[in-house]
Amino acid sequence: MSTNDEPRYEHTQVGYVTIGAGLFGLLIVGYGINADGKGIGVGSSIAAGAMGLLTVLFSTLTVKVTQDELIFYFGPGFWTKRFPLDDILSADVVRTSPLAGWGIRYTFHGWLYNVSGLQAVELEIQGEGTIRIGTDEPEALKRALDAAMVPV
C-alpha cells in the first residue's frame, strides 16, 4: 500500500571532496591554534565550530521523488526545498561547469544545489524558473521524475 509520502525515488549523494575540504580546514584551524602557543581562543573556537558545522551541513544531498512532490535537502535536513510535481515543466540531464562549484549558488543556468561532481538534472519549474540539482544518478532521477509527472 502506497502513501503520498512514500518515495518513488530516494538517493543520497555523499560529497567526499566537501568532507575532505572541511576536515582539511579543521586541521588548518587546529594548526593555527597550536602554532601561536596561546591555546584555543574565542576566534579559533568560532572558526573551528563554523568549519565543522558547514562540513556536516553540506556533506550530503538527498533527493526524493514522492507521489506528489520533489524534495531535496543537504545534510541532516538543512535547506530543504519542496516542489509539487505539477509545477515541474521539464527535466533534463545536464553537465555543470567546474566553475559553478558546489553548494548552493546562483549560476547562468539558475540555482544550483550540488555537493559533488558535474552531473545534474535541470528542472524548469513553474513560478520558480530553472534550477539544477547535482547528482551522481542523473538518469535515474530523470526517469523517476518523468514517471512521477505522468498523470495516473
CYANA upper distance limits for C-alpha pairs under 8 A (distance plus 0.5 A):
  2 SER  CA      6 GLU  CA      6.90
  3 THR  CA     67 GLN  CA      8.33
  4 ASN  CA     66 THR  CA      6.85
  4 ASN  CA     67 GLN  CA      5.63
  4 ASN  CA     68 ASP  CA      6.91
  5 ASP  CA     66 THR  CA      6.29
  5 ASP  CA     67 GLN  CA      7.42
  5 ASP  CA     68 ASP  CA      8.40
  6 GLU  CA     66 THR  CA      6.38
  6 GLU  CA     67 GLN  CA      7.85
  7 PRO  CA     64 LYS  CA      6.53
  7 PRO  CA     65 VAL  CA      6.01
  7 PRO  CA     66 THR  CA      4.79
  7 PRO  CA     67 GLN  CA      7.63
  8 ARG  CA     64 LYS  CA      7.93
  8 ARG  CA     65 VAL  CA      6.02
  8 ARG  CA     66 THR  CA      5.71
  8 ARG  CA     67 GLN  CA      7.36
  8 ARG  CA    144 ALA  CA      7.47
  8 ARG  CA    148 ALA  CA      8.33
  9 TYR  CA     63 VAL  CA      8.29
  9 TYR  CA     64 LYS  CA      5.93
  9 TYR  CA     65 VAL  CA      5.52
  9 TYR  CA     66 THR  CA      7.47
  9 TYR  CA    141 LEU  CA      7.81
  9 TYR  CA    144 ALA  CA      6.67
 10 GLU  CA     62 THR  CA      7.66
 10 GLU  CA     63 VAL  CA      6.14
 10 GLU  CA     64 LYS  CA      4.85
 10 GLU  CA     65 VAL  CA      7.04
 11 HIS  CA     62 THR  CA      6.14
 11 HIS  CA     63 VAL  CA      6.02
 11 HIS  CA     64 LYS  CA      7.20
 12 THR  CA     60 THR  CA      6.95
 12 THR  CA     61 LEU  CA      6.04
 12 THR  CA     62 THR  CA      4.61
 12 THR  CA     63 VAL  CA      6.92
 13 GLN  CA     60 THR  CA      5.99
 13 GLN  CA     61 LEU  CA      5.82
 13 GLN  CA     62 THR  CA      6.85
 13 GLN  CA    115 VAL  CA      7.98
 13 GLN  CA    116 SER  CA      8.42
 13 GLN  CA    135 THR  CA      7.05
 13 GLN  CA    136 ASP  CA      7.19
 14 VAL  CA     59 SER  CA      6.54
 14 VAL  CA     60 THR  CA      4.99
 14 VAL  CA     61 LEU  CA      7.27
 14 VAL  CA    115 VAL  CA      7.67
 14 VAL  CA    116 SER  CA      8.04
 15 GLY  CA     19 ILE  CA      6.75
 15 GLY  CA     58 PHE  CA      8.15
 15 GLY  CA     59 SER  CA      5.60
 15 GLY  CA     60 THR  CA      6.05
 15 GLY  CA     61 LEU  CA      8.35
 15 GLY  CA    115 VAL  CA      5.46
 15 GLY  CA    116 SER  CA      5.56
 16 TYR  CA     20 GLY  CA      6.52
 16 TYR  CA     59 SER  CA      7.72
 16 TYR  CA    116 SER  CA      7.98
 17 VAL  CA     21 ALA  CA      6.45
 17 VAL  CA    116 SER  CA      7.54
 18 THR  CA     22 GLY  CA      6.57
 18 THR  CA     55 THR  CA      7.26
 18 THR  CA     58 PHE  CA      7.66
 18 THR  CA     59 SER  CA      6.45
 18 THR  CA    115 VAL  CA      7.40
 18 THR  CA    116 SER  CA      7.92
 19 ILE  CA     23 LEU  CA      6.64
 19 ILE  CA     55 THR  CA      6.27
 19 ILE  CA     56 VAL  CA      8.30
 19 ILE  CA     59 SER  CA      6.20
 20 GLY  CA     24 PHE  CA      6.51
 21 ALA  CA     25 GLY  CA      6.55
 22 GLY  CA     26 LEU  CA      6.78
 22 GLY  CA     51 MET  CA      6.63
 22 GLY  CA     52 GLY  CA      7.25
 22 GLY  CA     54 LEU  CA      7.97
 22 GLY  CA     55 THR  CA      5.61
 23 LEU  CA     27 LEU  CA      6.77
 23 LEU  CA     52 GLY  CA      8.19
 23 LEU  CA     55 THR  CA      8.13
 24 PHE  CA     28 ILE  CA      6.78
 25 GLY  CA     29 VAL  CA      6.72
 25 GLY  CA     51 MET  CA      7.17
 26 LEU  CA     30 GLY  CA      6.48
 26 LEU  CA     48 ALA  CA      6.41
 26 LEU  CA     51 MET  CA      6.84
 26 LEU  CA     52 GLY  CA      7.55
 27 LEU  CA     31 TYR  CA      6.51
 28 ILE  CA     32 GLY  CA      6.63
 29 VAL  CA     33 ILE  CA      6.66
 29 VAL  CA     44 SER  CA      7.32
 29 VAL  CA     47 ALA  CA      7.56
 29 VAL  CA     48 ALA  CA      6.73
 30 GLY  CA     34 ASN  CA      6.84
 30 GLY  CA     48 ALA  CA      8.18
 31 TYR  CA     35 ALA  CA      6.30
 32 GLY  CA     36 ASP  CA      7.20
 33 ILE  CA     37 GLY  CA      7.74
 33 ILE  CA     38 LYS  CA      7.78
 33 ILE  CA     39 GLY  CA      6.19
 33 ILE  CA     40 ILE  CA      6.22
 33 ILE  CA     41 GLY  CA      8.29
 33 ILE  CA     44 SER  CA      6.96
 34 ASN  CA     38 LYS  CA      7.69
 34 ASN  CA     39 GLY  CA      6.51
 34 ASN  CA     40 ILE  CA      8.39
 40 ILE  CA     44 SER  CA      6.41
 40 ILE  CA     45 SER  CA      6.92
 41 GLY  CA     45 SER  CA      6.62
 42 VAL  CA     46 ILE  CA      6.68
 43 GLY  CA     47 ALA  CA      6.64
 44 SER  CA     48 ALA  CA      6.55
 45 SER  CA     49 GLY  CA      6.47
 46 ILE  CA     50 ALA  CA      6.47
 47 ALA  CA     51 MET  CA      6.59
 48 ALA  CA     52 GLY  CA      6.61
 49 GLY  CA     53 LEU  CA      6.50
 50 ALA  CA     54 LEU  CA      6.53
 51 MET  CA     55 THR  CA      6.63
 52 GLY  CA     56 VAL  CA      6.83
 53 LEU  CA     57 LEU  CA      6.58
 54 LEU  CA     58 PHE  CA      6.46
 55 THR  CA     59 SER  CA      6.15
 56 VAL  CA     75 GLY  CA      6.65
 56 VAL  CA     76 PRO  CA      8.41
 57 LEU  CA     74 PHE  CA      6.55
 57 LEU  CA     75 GLY  CA      5.08
 57 LEU  CA     76 PRO  CA      7.26
 57 LEU  CA     78 PHE  CA      6.75
 58 PHE  CA     74 PHE  CA      6.07
 58 PHE  CA     75 GLY  CA      6.03
 58 PHE  CA    103 GLY  CA      7.34
 58 PHE  CA    115 VAL  CA      7.17
 59 SER  CA     74 PHE  CA      7.72
 59 SER  CA     75 GLY  CA      6.25
 59 SER  CA    115 VAL  CA      7.25
 60 THR  CA     74 PHE  CA      6.04
 60 THR  CA     75 GLY  CA      5.36
 60 THR  CA    115 VAL  CA      6.82
 61 LEU  CA     72 PHE  CA      7.51
 61 LEU  CA     73 TYR  CA      6.20
 61 LEU  CA     74 PHE  CA      4.99
 61 LEU  CA     75 GLY  CA      6.67
 61 LEU  CA    114 ASN  CA      7.59
 61 LEU  CA    115 VAL  CA      6.80
 62 THR  CA     72 PHE  CA      5.93
 62 THR  CA     73 TYR  CA      5.96
 62 THR  CA     74 PHE  CA      6.86
 62 THR  CA     75 GLY  CA      8.10
 63 VAL  CA     70 LEU  CA      7.96
 63 VAL  CA     71 ILE  CA      6.38
 63 VAL  CA     72 PHE  CA      4.82
 63 VAL  CA     73 TYR  CA      7.30
 64 LYS  CA     70 LEU  CA      6.37
 64 LYS  CA     71 ILE  CA      5.61
 64 LYS  CA     72 PHE  CA      6.62
 65 VAL  CA     69 GLU  CA      6.49
 65 VAL  CA     70 LEU  CA      5.16
 65 VAL  CA     71 ILE  CA      6.86
 65 VAL  CA    144 ALA  CA      7.42
 65 VAL  CA    145 LEU  CA      7.31
 65 VAL  CA    148 ALA  CA      8.05
 66 THR  CA     70 LEU  CA      6.95
 66 THR  CA     71 ILE  CA      8.44
 66 THR  CA    148 ALA  CA      8.15
 67 GLN  CA    148 ALA  CA      6.95
 68 ASP  CA     84 PRO  CA      6.36
 68 ASP  CA     85 LEU  CA      6.13
 68 ASP  CA     86 ASP  CA      8.25
 68 ASP  CA    148 ALA  CA      8.37
 69 GLU  CA     82 ARG  CA      7.09
 69 GLU  CA     83 PHE  CA      5.95
 69 GLU  CA     84 PRO  CA      4.70
 69 GLU  CA     85 LEU  CA      5.23
 69 GLU  CA     86 ASP  CA      8.46
 70 LEU  CA     82 ARG  CA      6.15
 70 LEU  CA     83 PHE  CA      5.69
 70 LEU  CA     84 PRO  CA      6.82
 70 LEU  CA     85 LEU  CA      6.80
 71 ILE  CA     80 THR  CA      7.57
 71 ILE  CA     81 LYS  CA      6.20
 71 ILE  CA     82 ARG  CA      5.03
 71 ILE  CA     83 PHE  CA      7.10
 72 PHE  CA     80 THR  CA      6.22
 72 PHE  CA     81 LYS  CA      6.00
 72 PHE  CA     82 ARG  CA      7.27
 73 TYR  CA     77 GLY  CA      5.85
 73 TYR  CA     78 PHE  CA      6.31
 73 TYR  CA     79 TRP  CA      6.04
 73 TYR  CA     80 THR  CA      4.79
 73 TYR  CA     81 LYS  CA      6.86
 74 PHE  CA     78 PHE  CA      5.54
 74 PHE  CA     79 TRP  CA      6.63
 74 PHE  CA     80 THR  CA      7.54
 83 PHE  CA     87 ASP  CA      7.35
 83 PHE  CA     88 ILE  CA      8.04
 84 PRO  CA     88 ILE  CA      7.63
 85 LEU  CA    145 LEU  CA      8.46
 85 LEU  CA    148 ALA  CA      7.80
 85 LEU  CA    149 MET  CA      6.46
 86 ASP  CA    149 MET  CA      7.41
 87 ASP  CA    125 ILE  CA      6.01
 87 ASP  CA    126 GLN  CA      5.50
 87 ASP  CA    127 GLY  CA      8.30
 88 ILE  CA    123 LEU  CA      7.26
 88 ILE  CA    124 GLU  CA      6.52
 88 ILE  CA    125 ILE  CA      5.01
 88 ILE  CA    126 GLN  CA      6.77
 88 ILE  CA    149 MET  CA      8.27
 89 LEU  CA    123 LEU  CA      7.82
 89 LEU  CA    124 GLU  CA      5.88
 89 LEU  CA    125 ILE  CA      6.14
 89 LEU  CA    126 GLN  CA      7.08
 90 SER  CA    122 GLU  CA      8.47
 90 SER  CA    123 LEU  CA      6.08
 90 SER  CA    124 GLU  CA      5.76
 90 SER  CA    125 ILE  CA      7.92
 91 ALA  CA    121 VAL  CA      6.87
 91 ALA  CA    122 GLU  CA      6.12
 91 ALA  CA    123 LEU  CA      5.14
 91 ALA  CA    124 GLU  CA      7.26
 91 ALA  CA    142 LYS  CA      6.71
 91 ALA  CA    145 LEU  CA      7.75
 91 ALA  CA    146 ASP  CA      7.89
 92 ASP  CA    121 VAL  CA      5.97
 92 ASP  CA    122 GLU  CA      5.70
 92 ASP  CA    123 LEU  CA      7.16
 92 ASP  CA    142 LYS  CA      7.24
 93 VAL  CA    119 GLN  CA      8.02
 93 VAL  CA    120 ALA  CA      6.48
 93 VAL  CA    121 VAL  CA      5.04
 93 VAL  CA    122 GLU  CA      6.73
 93 VAL  CA    138 PRO  CA      6.45
 93 VAL  CA    139 GLU  CA      7.23
 93 VAL  CA    142 LYS  CA      7.41
 94 VAL  CA    119 GLN  CA      6.69
 94 VAL  CA    120 ALA  CA      5.87
 94 VAL  CA    121 VAL  CA      6.28
 94 VAL  CA    122 GLU  CA      6.86
 95 ARG  CA    118 LEU  CA      5.95
 95 ARG  CA    119 GLN  CA      5.28
 95 ARG  CA    120 ALA  CA      6.47
 96 THR  CA    100 ALA  CA      7.25
 96 THR  CA    118 LEU  CA      5.37
 96 THR  CA    119 GLN  CA      6.64
 96 THR  CA    120 ALA  CA      7.21
 97 SER  CA    101 GLY  CA      8.11
 97 SER  CA    118 LEU  CA      7.15
 98 PRO  CA    118 LEU  CA      7.20
100 ALA  CA    105 ARG  CA      8.34
100 ALA  CA    107 THR  CA      7.10
101 GLY  CA    114 ASN  CA      8.43
102 TRP  CA    112 LEU  CA      8.47
102 TRP  CA    113 TYR  CA      7.67
102 TRP  CA    114 ASN  CA      5.49
102 TRP  CA    115 VAL  CA      5.76
102 TRP  CA    116 SER  CA      6.80
103 GLY  CA    112 LEU  CA      8.00
103 GLY  CA    113 TYR  CA      6.20
103 GLY  CA    114 ASN  CA      5.59
103 GLY  CA    115 VAL  CA      6.18
104 ILE  CA    111 TRP  CA      7.68
104 ILE  CA    112 LEU  CA      6.23
104 ILE  CA    113 TYR  CA      5.29
104 ILE  CA    114 ASN  CA      7.18
105 ARG  CA    111 TRP  CA      6.29
105 ARG  CA    112 LEU  CA      5.92
105 ARG  CA    113 TYR  CA      7.42
106 TYR  CA    110 GLY  CA      6.07
106 TYR  CA    111 TRP  CA      4.93
106 TYR  CA    112 LEU  CA      6.60
107 THR  CA    111 TRP  CA      6.51
107 THR  CA    112 LEU  CA      7.25
109 HIS  CA    130 THR  CA      7.12
109 HIS  CA    131 ILE  CA      7.64
109 HIS  CA    132 ARG  CA      8.22
110 GLY  CA    129 GLY  CA      7.73
110 GLY  CA    130 THR  CA      5.60
110 GLY  CA    131 ILE  CA      5.65
110 GLY  CA    132 ARG  CA      7.65
111 TRP  CA    130 THR  CA      7.36
111 TRP  CA    131 ILE  CA      5.16
111 TRP  CA    132 ARG  CA      6.63
112 LEU  CA    131 ILE  CA      6.37
112 LEU  CA    132 ARG  CA      5.20
112 LEU  CA    133 ILE  CA      6.51
112 LEU  CA    134 GLY  CA      7.82
113 TYR  CA    131 ILE  CA      8.42
113 TYR  CA    132 ARG  CA      6.76
113 TYR  CA    133 ILE  CA      5.50
113 TYR  CA    134 GLY  CA      6.45
114 ASN  CA    133 ILE  CA      6.58
114 ASN  CA    134 GLY  CA      4.88
114 ASN  CA    135 THR  CA      7.68
115 VAL  CA    134 GLY  CA      7.38
116 SER  CA    134 GLY  CA      7.64
116 SER  CA    135 THR  CA      8.07
117 GLY  CA    134 GLY  CA      7.81
117 GLY  CA    135 THR  CA      7.99
117 GLY  CA    136 ASP  CA      7.65
118 LEU  CA    134 GLY  CA      7.58
119 GLN  CA    134 GLY  CA      6.22
119 GLN  CA    135 THR  CA      6.32
119 GLN  CA    136 ASP  CA      6.81
119 GLN  CA    138 PRO  CA      7.01
120 ALA  CA    132 ARG  CA      6.51
120 ALA  CA    133 ILE  CA      5.74
120 ALA  CA    134 GLY  CA      4.52
120 ALA  CA    135 THR  CA      5.81
120 ALA  CA    136 ASP  CA      8.17
120 ALA  CA    138 PRO  CA      6.29
121 VAL  CA    132 ARG  CA      6.02
121 VAL  CA    133 ILE  CA      5.88
121 VAL  CA    134 GLY  CA      7.02
121 VAL  CA    135 THR  CA      7.89
121 VAL  CA    138 PRO  CA      6.33
121 VAL  CA    141 LEU  CA      7.97
121 VAL  CA    142 LYS  CA      7.30
122 GLU  CA    130 THR  CA      7.36
122 GLU  CA    131 ILE  CA      6.25
122 GLU  CA    132 ARG  CA      4.83
122 GLU  CA    133 ILE  CA      7.06
123 LEU  CA    130 THR  CA      6.08
123 LEU  CA    131 ILE  CA      5.88
123 LEU  CA    132 ARG  CA      6.67
124 GLU  CA    128 GLU  CA      8.20
124 GLU  CA    129 GLY  CA      6.07
124 GLU  CA    130 THR  CA      5.06
124 GLU  CA    131 ILE  CA      7.18
125 ILE  CA    129 GLY  CA      5.73
125 ILE  CA    130 THR  CA      6.66
125 ILE  CA    131 ILE  CA      8.16
134 GLY  CA    138 PRO  CA      8.33
137 GLU  CA    141 LEU  CA      6.71
138 PRO  CA    142 LYS  CA      6.61
139 GLU  CA    143 ARG  CA      6.63
140 ALA  CA    144 ALA  CA      6.67
141 LEU  CA    145 LEU  CA      6.65
142 LYS  CA    146 ASP  CA      6.48
143 ARG  CA    147 ALA  CA      6.54
144 ALA  CA    148 ALA  CA      6.52
145 LEU  CA    149 MET  CA      6.47
146 ASP  CA    150 VAL  CA      7.04
